[in-house]
Amino acid sequence: MRPWKKEQSLNENTLTAIHEKAVPAHTGGIAGAPAVAAAGTVKDASATTDVLEPAADAAGLQDALGGAALGSAAAGLGVGGAALGAAAAGLGLDGAALGSAAAGGACPQDAEPAHADAAHADAALADALAEKAMLVLEDGTAYEGLACAASGEVFGEICFNTSLVGYLEVLSDPSYAGQIITMTYPQIGNYGVNADDLQADIPALRGLVVHTMCKQPSNWRSTMGLPEYLKAQGIVAIEGIDTRDLVRHIRDHGAQRAVLSTLDTDAASLHRKVLASPSIVGLNLVEEVSCKAPRPYVHKPCSRDFALAAPPKPRYKVIAYDCGAKRSILDGLVRVGCEVTLVPWDTPAQEVLTASPDGVFLSNGPGDPDAVEGTYRQVEGLLGKVPVFGICLGHQMIAKACGARIEKLKFGHRGGNQPVMNLLTRRVEITAQNHGFGLLFESLGALVPSMSGWHTEHEADLRFWARAGHAPVADNERFGQVRLTHVNLNDGTAEGLAFLDIPAFSVQYHPEASPGPTDAHYLFTAFARLMEGRADYLDIDIAKDRLAGWRFDAEGGGNPAGSGASASNANNAANKAAKAGNAAKAGDADKAGDAGTQTALSSPRADIHLQGISQGGGTAHA
């Protein structure tokens, strides 16, 4: 495969020039963008400064369009000649001469089969014919690129997600309602789209920003390419911009309003529009993504079931407030034996209590928690009367029910690599998160010194408690003592609460690992134990529980989720292998050893489980 940098240079420089000559209706590609727009800085995919340098000398590009110069230029870029020739022919240029010129100067290490060149030709031609798109931020900063999904113009809060994989779960997470997502990983869409990974039927995000959109995915589960899916869903997306620069800008200047458009590519015009658009602060986005009426949640089989044990028979009746719940979170409840009924975000507390559930779950969701009064007012009537578990927005709803204050974070936590310390166990969990607001722990009430290491003053940076080795307790005037259980190790914000006088707890992150690690899986088990009335519901060995529910043996006899004993499956498989090897007689040792190895690895994920146990035990401690 050609080096990514070289292929990128061809797309942005050479093919933009071809595009501008062959398709007059789409003039002014990335290479020809103005240095500075009236609304602010315009940046392209190769620029990380405020001034946009021309991609190539105009005279040189003119010669390139003639044929030979472009061939030698392509060779210098390490680009296969046949693909470039085919692309030029499709644009009505001298394809034969162009192709031979490029092929003649191509580097040997860049040679590829003809079918690969044809594939690159298709992609190059698509890039050359793509319409322009523009992203403009509230502060006037502008980025010009190419449209890679539906056409349109959308407004929302610009944010970024640091996950390396799981882009489909991110795109379909209802918590992204009202937002334009920037993916920090450079290539998105390379394993296509599979409906099993969707977290909701209809994506709630406003738009998508990527560096490179993969148009030719390769994965056995893929049913279509990501651009096709986005177009079908009417999602506007842009590629070909420097996402690293954009993310640094957001981190430095904070989350802000933005507009993404393929219809208007004038930076000054778009800047005026974004300044007139509504802010996400004070906006109730939950009512847009919540279910409209109560309904039972039905767990559906998927293409991953070969690696998962069947869910256990339901033994807990749970009512879940749907504030934009992800399917995988609801599946996590099902896999610890919950029969889940979804209810709208503003369902009256008395209506829920009349149904006599074993527990109430408060889901994740989008937007400003202060605007979701219809939920947290109902939570006030539920706390202390039924076991309650909240995740993400649900955590904030519990905090609001306690009278606590919520702050807007500078740029939020979004991705699958947020380190969180469990102050009770002193273990560190790598977590998946998606939120832009956070709880101010000090607003819950004064510290209880005897339960907070005799400290009497709150600390603004909660990493203090991780260093001190204490899980502080606040005295809340509404619901009694509340313990801080989890702290974000990146910025010292609150990540978890446990109530000491009523059966309730919550976390700010997503424990279901879609996408993300499985370190926090134990929280579903904890909820089941809370509904059983166990005081030690959070006292769980997360290194064992993190892989509970996976199937590892050849017989498919994996343990139910939440049993905490699934690690034994991998050990049993390893023991079979050892016994087979030990039983080998002289002269047959190799054959017996091979048989033992096959026994141990007969499960599709036996090797992953063995590796996971080692990683879990090695990385869980702070």
C-alpha positions as CSV (number, residue, x, y, z in Angstrom):
1,M,0.0,0.0,0.0
2,R,1.3,3.4,-0.8
3,P,2.3,5.6,2.1
4,W,-0.8,7.6,3.4
5,K,1.0,10.9,3.3
6,K,1.7,10.5,-0.4
7,E,-1.8,9.6,-1.4
8,Q,-3.0,12.5,0.6
9,S,-0.8,14.9,-1.3
10,L,-2.1,13.7,-4.6
11,N,-5.8,14.1,-3.5
12,E,-5.3,17.6,-2.2
13,N,-2.9,19.1,-4.7
14,T,-2.8,17.4,-8.1
15,L,-6.4,16.3,-8.3
16,T,-7.7,19.6,-7.0
17,A,-6.0,21.2,-9.9
18,I,-7.5,18.6,-12.3
19,H,-10.9,19.2,-10.7
20,E,-10.7,23.0,-11.1
21,K,-9.9,22.7,-14.8
22,A,-12.2,19.9,-15.7
23,V,-15.2,20.8,-13.6
24,P,-15.7,24.6,-13.7
25,A,-18.9,24.4,-11.7
26,H,-16.8,23.5,-8.6
27,T,-14.0,26.0,-8.6
28,G,-11.7,26.8,-5.8
29,G,-10.7,23.5,-4.2
30,I,-8.7,23.2,-1.0
31,A,-5.5,24.2,-2.8
32,G,-7.0,27.3,-4.1
33,A,-8.7,28.5,-0.9
34,P,-8.2,32.2,0.2
35,A,-5.5,32.7,2.8
36,V,-7.8,34.6,5.2
37,A,-11.6,35.0,5.0
38,A,-13.4,38.0,6.3
39,A,-14.9,35.9,9.1
40,G,-11.6,34.5,10.2
41,T,-8.8,32.1,9.4
42,V,-9.4,29.5,6.6
43,K,-7.4,26.3,7.1
44,D,-6.9,23.3,4.8
45,A,-5.8,19.8,5.3
46,S,-2.1,20.5,5.0
47,A,-2.1,23.8,7.0
48,T,-1.5,24.0,10.7
49,T,-0.8,27.8,10.6
50,D,-3.0,30.8,10.1
51,V,-1.8,31.4,6.5
52,L,-2.8,29.0,3.8
53,E,0.1,28.3,1.4
54,P,-0.7,27.4,-2.3
55,A,-0.5,23.7,-2.9
56,A,1.6,24.1,-6.0
57,D,2.8,26.8,-8.4
58,A,0.1,27.7,-10.9
59,A,2.4,27.4,-13.9
60,G,3.5,24.0,-12.7
61,L,0.0,22.9,-12.4
62,Q,-0.8,24.1,-15.9
63,D,2.1,22.0,-17.2
64,A,0.9,19.1,-15.1
65,L,-2.5,19.3,-16.7
66,G,-0.7,18.9,-20.1
67,G,0.4,15.5,-19.1
68,A,4.1,14.8,-18.7
69,A,4.8,17.1,-15.8
70,L,1.9,15.6,-13.9
71,G,3.3,12.1,-14.5
72,S,6.7,13.0,-13.1
73,A,5.1,14.8,-10.2
74,A,3.0,11.8,-9.4
75,A,6.1,9.6,-9.5
76,G,7.8,11.9,-7.0
77,L,4.8,11.4,-4.8
78,G,5.0,7.6,-5.2
79,V,1.7,7.3,-7.0
80,G,1.0,4.5,-9.4
81,G,0.8,5.7,-12.9
82,A,-2.0,3.6,-14.1
83,A,-4.4,4.9,-11.5
84,L,-3.5,8.5,-12.3
85,G,-3.8,7.9,-16.0
86,A,-7.2,6.4,-15.6
87,A,-8.4,9.3,-13.4
88,A,-7.1,11.8,-16.0
89,A,-8.8,9.9,-18.8
90,G,-12.1,10.0,-17.0
91,L,-11.7,13.8,-16.8
92,G,-11.2,14.1,-20.5
93,L,-7.4,14.7,-20.3
94,D,-4.6,12.9,-22.1
95,G,-4.9,9.7,-20.0
96,A,-2.5,7.5,-22.0
97,A,0.4,9.9,-22.0
98,L,-0.3,10.9,-18.4
99,G,-0.4,7.3,-17.3
100,S,2.8,6.3,-19.0
101,A,4.6,9.3,-17.8
102,A,3.6,8.6,-14.2
103,A,4.4,4.9,-14.5
104,G,7.8,5.6,-16.0
105,G,8.9,7.5,-12.9
106,A,7.2,5.6,-10.2
107,C,9.2,4.2,-7.4
108,P,9.5,0.4,-7.3
109,Q,8.4,0.1,-3.8
110,D,5.2,1.9,-4.7
111,A,4.2,-0.6,-7.4
112,E,0.7,-2.1,-7.0
113,P,-1.4,-4.6,-8.9
114,A,-3.6,-3.1,-11.7
115,H,-6.8,-3.7,-9.8
116,A,-5.5,-1.7,-6.9
117,D,-4.6,1.2,-9.3
118,A,-8.1,1.0,-10.7
119,A,-9.5,1.2,-7.2
120,H,-7.4,4.2,-6.5
121,A,-8.4,5.8,-9.8
122,D,-12.1,5.5,-8.7
123,A,-11.3,7.1,-5.4
124,A,-9.2,9.8,-7.0
125,L,-11.9,10.6,-9.5
126,A,-14.5,10.7,-6.7
127,D,-12.4,13.2,-4.7
128,A,-11.8,15.3,-7.8
129,L,-15.6,15.6,-8.5
130,A,-16.6,16.1,-4.8
131,E,-18.3,19.3,-3.9
132,K,-16.7,21.8,-1.6
133,A,-17.7,22.0,2.1
134,M,-16.9,24.6,4.8
135,L,-16.8,24.4,8.6
136,V,-16.9,27.7,10.4
137,L,-16.7,28.1,14.2
138,E,-18.3,30.7,16.4
139,D,-14.9,32.5,16.9
140,G,-14.6,32.9,13.1
141,T,-12.1,30.2,12.4
142,A,-12.9,28.4,9.2
143,Y,-11.9,25.1,7.6
144,E,-12.4,24.3,3.9
145,G,-12.6,20.7,2.7
146,L,-14.7,18.3,0.6
147,A,-18.2,17.0,1.2
148,C,-18.2,13.2,1.8
149,A,-21.9,12.5,2.7
150,A,-25.2,14.3,2.3
151,S,-25.5,17.9,1.0
152,G,-26.9,20.5,3.4
153,E,-26.2,23.0,6.1
154,V,-26.3,22.2,9.8
155,F,-25.6,24.0,13.0
156,G,-24.4,22.6,16.3
157,E,-21.8,22.5,19.0
158,I,-18.4,21.4,17.7
159,C,-16.8,18.6,19.7
160,F,-14.3,15.8,19.3
161,N,-14.1,12.1,20.0
162,T,-10.8,10.3,20.6
163,S,-11.9,6.7,20.0
164,L,-9.7,4.8,17.5
165,V,-12.6,2.5,16.5
166,G,-16.3,2.3,17.0
167,Y,-17.2,5.3,14.8
168,L,-20.6,3.8,14.0
169,E,-21.5,3.5,17.7
170,V,-20.4,7.1,18.1
171,L,-22.4,8.4,15.2
172,S,-25.6,6.6,16.3
173,D,-25.3,7.6,20.0
174,P,-28.3,9.7,20.9
175,S,-26.1,11.7,23.3
176,Y,-24.7,13.5,20.3
177,A,-27.9,15.3,19.5
178,G,-27.2,18.9,18.6
179,Q,-23.5,18.4,18.0
180,I,-21.0,18.2,15.1
181,I,-18.6,15.4,15.8
182,T,-14.9,15.6,14.9
183,M,-13.1,12.2,14.9
184,T,-9.5,12.5,15.9
185,Y,-8.4,9.2,14.3
186,P,-7.3,10.1,10.7
187,Q,-9.2,7.5,8.7
188,I,-12.9,6.8,9.4
189,G,-15.1,4.2,7.7
190,N,-12.4,1.6,6.9
191,Y,-14.5,-1.3,8.2
192,G,-17.8,-0.1,6.8
193,V,-21.2,-0.3,8.4
194,N,-23.0,-3.1,10.2
195,A,-26.5,-2.5,11.6
196,D,-25.6,-4.6,14.7
197,D,-23.4,-1.8,15.9
198,L,-26.0,1.0,15.7
199,Q,-27.0,2.4,19.1
200,A,-30.3,4.0,17.7
201,D,-32.4,3.6,14.6
202,I,-31.8,7.2,13.6
203,P,-28.5,9.2,14.2
204,A,-29.1,12.3,16.3
205,L,-25.9,14.1,15.5
206,R,-25.9,17.3,13.3
207,G,-22.7,16.7,11.3
208,L,-19.4,14.8,11.0
209,V,-15.8,16.0,10.5
210,V,-13.1,13.6,9.5
211,H,-9.6,13.9,8.0
212,T,-10.1,11.0,5.5
213,M,-13.3,9.2,4.7
214,C,-12.8,5.6,3.6
215,K,-15.0,4.9,0.6
216,Q,-13.9,1.2,0.1
217,P,-14.3,-0.6,3.4
218,S,-13.0,-4.1,4.1
219,N,-14.7,-6.2,6.8
220,W,-16.7,-9.4,6.9
221,R,-19.5,-7.7,8.9
222,S,-19.8,-4.7,6.6
223,T,-23.0,-4.3,4.6
224,M,-22.3,-0.8,3.1
225,G,-19.8,2.0,3.1
226,L,-20.0,4.8,5.7
227,P,-20.6,7.5,3.1
228,E,-23.6,5.6,1.8
229,Y,-25.0,5.2,5.3
230,L,-24.5,8.9,6.0
231,K,-26.2,10.0,2.8
232,A,-29.1,7.7,3.4
233,Q,-29.5,9.3,6.9
234,G,-29.1,12.8,5.6
235,I,-26.0,13.5,7.6
236,V,-23.7,16.3,6.4
237,A,-20.0,15.4,6.6
238,I,-16.7,17.0,5.6
239,E,-13.3,15.5,4.9
240,G,-9.9,16.8,3.9
241,I,-9.2,19.2,6.8
242,D,-6.5,19.1,9.4
243,T,-8.5,17.6,12.3
244,R,-5.4,17.7,14.6
245,D,-5.4,21.5,14.2
246,L,-9.2,21.7,14.8
247,V,-9.0,19.6,17.9
248,R,-6.1,21.7,19.3
249,H,-8.2,24.8,18.6
250,I,-11.2,23.3,20.5
251,R,-9.0,22.3,23.4
252,D,-7.4,25.8,23.6
253,H,-10.6,27.9,23.0
254,G,-13.3,25.6,24.2
255,A,-16.4,24.0,22.7
256,Q,-18.5,26.5,20.7
257,R,-21.2,26.8,18.1
258,A,-20.3,25.9,14.5
259,V,-21.9,25.5,11.1
260,L,-21.1,22.9,8.5
261,S,-22.3,23.5,5.0
262,T,-22.0,22.2,1.4
263,L,-24.5,24.8,0.2
264,D,-22.7,28.0,1.2
265,T,-18.9,28.0,1.2
266,D,-18.4,31.7,2.0
267,A,-16.7,31.9,5.4
268,A,-18.0,35.4,6.2
269,S,-21.6,34.4,5.3
270,L,-21.4,31.3,7.4
271,H,-19.9,33.1,10.3
272,R,-22.9,35.5,10.4
273,K,-25.2,32.5,10.4
274,V,-23.5,30.6,13.2
275,L,-23.5,33.7,15.4
276,A,-27.3,33.8,15.0
277,S,-27.7,30.1,15.8
278,P,-28.9,28.8,19.3
279,S,-26.5,27.6,21.9
280,I,-26.6,24.1,23.3
281,V,-26.7,25.6,26.8
282,G,-30.3,25.8,28.1
283,L,-31.5,23.6,25.3
284,N,-33.5,20.5,26.1
285,L,-32.4,17.9,23.5
286,V,-33.6,14.9,25.5
287,E,-37.2,15.3,24.4
288,E,-36.0,14.9,20.8
289,V,-34.4,11.5,21.3
290,S,-36.6,9.9,24.1
291,C,-39.2,7.3,23.3
292,K,-42.7,8.7,23.0
293,A,-44.5,6.0,25.0
294,P,-43.6,3.1,27.4
295,R,-42.4,0.0,25.6
296,P,-40.5,-3.2,26.6
297,Y,-36.9,-3.4,25.5
298,V,-36.2,-6.5,23.4
299,H,-32.6,-7.7,23.1
300,K,-31.9,-8.6,19.5
301,P,-29.4,-11.3,18.3
302,C,-26.4,-9.9,16.4
303,S,-23.3,-11.1,14.5
304,R,-21.3,-10.9,17.7
305,D,-23.3,-13.6,19.5
306,F,-20.9,-16.3,18.7
307,A,-18.6,-14.8,21.3
308,L,-21.3,-14.1,23.9
309,A,-23.1,-16.3,26.4
310,A,-26.8,-16.2,26.2
311,P,-28.5,-13.7,28.5
312,P,-29.7,-15.3,31.8
313,K,-33.4,-15.6,32.6
314,P,-34.8,-12.2,33.7
315,R,-35.1,-11.9,37.5
316,Y,-35.2,-8.1,38.0
317,K,-38.0,-5.9,36.7
318,V,-36.3,-2.5,35.7
319,I,-37.9,0.6,34.4
320,A,-35.5,2.7,32.4
321,Y,-36.0,6.5,31.8
322,D,-35.1,6.9,28.1
323,C,-33.2,10.1,27.9
324,G,-31.5,8.9,24.7
325,A,-30.5,5.4,25.8
326,K,-27.8,3.5,23.9
327,R,-28.9,-0.1,22.9
328,S,-25.6,-1.5,24.2
329,I,-26.3,0.0,27.7
330,L,-29.7,-1.6,27.7
331,D,-28.1,-4.9,26.6
332,G,-25.8,-4.6,29.6
333,L,-28.8,-4.5,31.8
334,V,-30.4,-7.5,30.0
335,R,-27.1,-9.5,30.4
336,V,-27.3,-9.3,34.2
337,G,-30.9,-10.6,34.3
338,C,-33.0,-7.4,33.9
339,E,-36.3,-7.2,32.2
340,V,-36.3,-3.6,30.9
341,T,-39.2,-1.4,30.2
342,L,-38.4,2.0,28.6
343,V,-40.5,5.0,29.6
344,P,-40.3,8.6,28.2
345,W,-38.0,11.1,29.8
346,D,-40.7,13.0,31.8
347,T,-42.8,10.0,33.1
348,P,-44.2,10.8,36.5
349,A,-42.5,9.2,39.4
350,Q,-45.7,7.9,40.9
351,E,-46.5,6.1,37.7
352,V,-43.2,4.3,37.9
353,L,-43.6,3.4,41.5
354,T,-47.1,2.1,40.8
355,A,-45.5,-0.5,38.5
356,S,-43.5,-1.8,41.5
357,P,-40.1,-2.2,39.8
358,D,-37.1,-3.8,41.4
359,G,-35.0,-0.9,40.2
360,V,-35.0,2.3,38.1
361,F,-32.4,3.1,35.6
362,L,-31.6,6.6,34.4
363,S,-30.0,6.5,30.9
364,N,-27.4,8.6,29.1
365,G,-28.6,11.5,27.0
366,P,-27.7,14.7,25.2
367,G,-27.5,18.4,26.1
368,D,-27.6,20.6,29.1
369,P,-28.8,18.7,32.2
370,D,-30.2,21.9,33.7
371,A,-32.8,22.0,30.9
372,V,-34.1,18.4,31.6
373,E,-36.2,19.4,34.6
374,G,-38.9,16.9,33.5
375,T,-36.6,14.1,34.5
376,Y,-34.7,15.3,37.5
377,R,-37.9,16.4,39.2
378,Q,-39.2,12.9,38.9
379,V,-35.9,11.5,40.2
380,E,-36.5,13.5,43.4
381,G,-39.6,11.4,44.0
382,L,-37.8,8.1,43.3
383,L,-34.7,8.4,45.4
384,G,-35.1,6.5,48.6
385,K,-38.2,4.6,47.5
386,V,-36.6,2.2,44.9
387,P,-33.0,1.3,43.9
388,V,-31.7,3.7,41.3
389,F,-28.7,3.5,39.0
390,G,-27.8,6.4,36.7
391,I,-25.3,6.6,33.8
392,C,-23.9,9.8,32.2
393,L,-26.9,12.2,32.0
394,G,-28.6,9.9,34.5
395,H,-25.8,10.6,36.9
396,Q,-26.4,14.3,36.4
397,M,-30.1,13.8,36.9
398,I,-29.4,12.3,40.3
399,A,-27.1,15.2,41.2
400,K,-29.7,17.7,40.2
401,A,-32.3,15.9,42.3
402,C,-30.0,16.4,45.2
403,G,-29.9,20.2,44.5
404,A,-26.3,20.1,43.2
405,R,-24.8,22.4,40.6
406,I,-23.7,21.4,37.1
407,E,-20.9,23.1,35.2
408,K,-20.2,23.2,31.5
409,L,-16.8,21.6,30.8
410,K,-14.4,23.5,28.5
411,F,-14.4,20.8,25.8
412,G,-16.0,17.8,27.5
413,H,-15.0,14.1,27.7
414,R,-15.6,12.1,24.6
415,G,-13.8,8.9,23.7
416,G,-12.8,5.5,24.9
417,N,-9.6,6.3,26.8
418,Q,-10.6,8.3,29.9
419,P,-8.8,7.1,33.0
420,V,-11.0,7.0,36.1
421,M,-9.9,6.0,39.6
422,N,-12.4,4.0,41.8
423,L,-11.7,5.6,45.2
424,L,-13.2,2.5,46.9
425,T,-11.0,-0.1,45.4
426,R,-8.0,2.1,44.3
427,R,-8.2,0.6,40.8
428,V,-8.1,2.6,37.6
429,E,-10.6,2.0,34.9
430,I,-10.1,3.1,31.3
431,T,-13.6,4.3,30.4
432,A,-15.7,5.4,27.5
433,Q,-17.4,8.8,27.9
434,N,-19.5,11.3,26.1
435,H,-20.6,14.4,27.9
436,G,-19.9,18.1,28.0
437,F,-21.3,18.9,31.5
438,G,-20.1,17.8,34.9
439,L,-21.2,17.7,38.6
440,L,-19.6,20.1,41.1
441,F,-19.1,17.7,44.1
442,E,-18.8,20.5,46.6
443,S,-22.4,21.6,45.8
444,L,-23.8,18.4,47.3
445,G,-23.1,19.6,50.8
446,A,-20.4,20.0,53.5
447,L,-17.9,17.2,54.0
448,V,-18.3,14.7,56.8
449,P,-14.8,14.9,58.3
450,S,-14.9,11.5,60.1
451,M,-15.7,9.9,56.7
452,S,-13.3,12.0,54.7
453,G,-10.0,11.5,56.3
454,W,-10.7,14.3,58.7
455,H,-10.6,16.8,55.9
456,T,-13.1,19.7,56.4
457,E,-12.7,21.6,53.1
458,H,-13.7,20.6,49.6
459,E,-11.0,20.4,46.9
460,A,-11.6,21.9,43.5
461,D,-9.4,19.3,41.9
462,L,-10.8,15.9,43.0
463,R,-7.5,14.1,42.2
464,F,-6.6,15.3,45.6
465,W,-8.7,12.4,47.0
466,A,-7.0,9.9,44.7
467,R,-3.6,11.0,46.2
468,A,-4.9,11.1,49.7
469,G,-6.5,7.6,49.5
470,H,-9.9,8.7,50.7
471,A,-13.4,8.5,49.2
472,P,-14.9,11.7,50.8
473,V,-18.5,11.9,52.0
474,A,-20.8,15.0,51.6
475,D,-23.8,15.6,53.8
476,N,-26.7,16.3,51.5
477,E,-29.7,18.0,53.0
478,R,-32.2,16.1,50.9
479,F,-30.9,12.5,50.8
480,G,-28.3,12.1,53.5
481,Q,-24.7,11.1,53.1
482,V,-23.3,10.9,49.5
483,R,-19.8,9.4,48.8
484,L,-17.6,10.4,45.9
485,T,-16.6,7.0,44.4
486,H,-14.9,7.8,41.1
487,V,-12.6,10.6,39.9
488,N,-11.4,11.5,36.4
489,L,-7.6,11.4,36.4
490,N,-7.2,13.7,33.5
491,D,-8.9,16.8,35.0
492,G,-10.0,15.9,38.5
493,T,-13.8,16.0,37.9
494,A,-16.4,13.9,39.6
495,E,-17.2,10.6,37.9
496,G,-19.2,8.6,40.4
497,L,-21.5,8.8,43.5
498,A,-22.8,6.3,46.0
499,F,-25.5,7.2,48.5
500,L,-25.0,5.8,52.0
501,D,-28.6,6.3,53.4
502,I,-30.6,5.2,50.3
503,P,-30.1,2.6,47.6
504,A,-28.7,4.7,44.7
505,F,-25.5,5.2,42.8
506,S,-24.3,6.7,39.5
507,V,-21.4,7.1,37.2
508,Q,-20.6,9.8,34.6
509,Y,-19.2,7.4,32.0
510,H,-20.5,4.5,29.8
511,P,-19.7,1.1,31.2
512,E,-21.0,-1.0,28.3
513,A,-17.9,-0.6,26.0
514,S,-19.6,0.4,22.7
515,P,-17.2,1.6,21.8
516,G,-14.6,1.3,24.5
517,P,-12.9,-1.0,27.1
518,T,-14.8,-3.4,29.4
519,D,-13.1,-2.3,32.6
520,A,-16.4,-0.8,34.0
521,H,-18.7,-3.7,33.1
522,Y,-18.9,-4.5,36.8
523,L,-21.3,-1.6,37.3
524,F,-24.2,-3.6,35.7
525,T,-23.4,-6.4,38.2
526,A,-23.4,-3.8,41.0
527,F,-26.9,-2.7,40.0
528,A,-28.1,-6.3,40.2
529,R,-26.6,-6.6,43.7
530,L,-28.1,-3.3,44.8
531,M,-31.5,-4.6,43.8
532,E,-30.9,-7.7,45.9
533,G,-30.3,-5.4,48.9
534,R,-26.6,-6.1,49.3
535,A,-24.6,-3.4,51.1
536,D,-21.4,-4.5,49.4
537,Y,-22.8,-4.0,45.9
538,L,-19.8,-2.1,44.7
539,D,-17.2,-4.4,46.2
540,I,-16.5,-6.3,43.0
541,D,-13.2,-7.6,41.5
542,I,-13.3,-5.7,38.2
543,A,-10.4,-7.7,36.7
544,K,-12.7,-10.8,36.7
545,D,-16.0,-9.1,36.0
546,R,-14.7,-7.1,33.0
547,L,-15.0,-10.1,30.7
548,A,-18.1,-11.7,32.3
549,G,-20.6,-12.9,29.7
550,W,-18.1,-13.7,27.0
551,R,-18.0,-17.3,25.6
552,F,-14.6,-18.9,25.6
553,D,-14.9,-22.7,25.4
554,A,-15.5,-25.0,22.5
555,E,-18.8,-26.2,24.0
556,G,-20.2,-22.7,24.1
557,G,-20.9,-22.9,27.8
558,G,-19.9,-19.4,28.8
559,N,-21.2,-18.1,32.1
560,P,-24.0,-15.6,32.4
561,A,-23.0,-12.0,32.7
562,G,-22.4,-10.8,36.1
563,S,-21.4,-14.2,37.5
564,G,-17.9,-13.0,38.0
565,A,-16.7,-16.5,37.2
566,S,-16.3,-16.5,33.5
567,A,-12.5,-16.3,33.8
568,S,-12.5,-20.0,34.7
569,N,-13.5,-20.9,31.1
570,A,-10.2,-19.7,29.8
571,N,-8.3,-21.4,32.6
572,N,-10.2,-24.7,31.9
573,A,-9.2,-24.4,28.2
574,A,-5.6,-23.8,29.2
575,N,-5.7,-26.8,31.6
576,K,-7.0,-29.1,28.7
577,A,-4.1,-28.0,26.6
578,A,-1.6,-28.7,29.4
579,K,-3.1,-32.1,30.1
580,A,-2.9,-33.1,26.5
581,G,0.7,-32.1,26.3
582,N,1.6,-33.9,29.6
583,A,-0.2,-37.0,28.4
584,A,2.0,-37.3,25.3
585,K,4.0,-40.5,25.0
586,A,7.5,-40.7,23.6
587,G,7.4,-40.2,19.9
588,D,4.0,-38.6,19.9
589,A,4.8,-35.5,21.9
590,D,4.4,-33.1,19.0
591,K,1.1,-34.5,17.9
592,A,-0.3,-34.5,21.5
593,G,0.9,-31.0,22.1
594,D,-0.7,-29.8,18.9
595,A,-4.0,-31.4,20.0
596,G,-3.8,-29.7,23.3
597,T,-3.1,-26.3,21.7
598,Q,-6.1,-26.8,19.4
599,T,-8.3,-27.6,22.4
600,A,-7.3,-24.5,24.2
601,L,-7.8,-22.3,21.2
602,S,-11.0,-24.0,19.9
603,S,-13.0,-21.0,21.0
604,P,-12.9,-18.0,18.7
605,R,-11.9,-15.7,21.7
606,A,-10.0,-18.0,24.0
607,D,-6.8,-16.3,23.3
608,I,-8.4,-12.9,23.8
609,H,-9.7,-13.9,27.2
610,L,-6.4,-15.2,28.4
611,Q,-4.7,-12.0,27.3
612,G,-7.5,-9.9,28.8
613,I,-7.1,-11.5,32.3
614,S,-3.5,-10.7,32.3
615,Q,-4.1,-7.1,31.1
616,G,-6.9,-6.6,33.6
617,G,-4.8,-7.7,36.5
618,G,-1.8,-5.7,35.4
619,T,-3.5,-2.4,34.5
620,A,-6.3,-2.1,37.0
621,H,-4.2,-0.8,39.9
622,A,-3.4,2.8,40.2
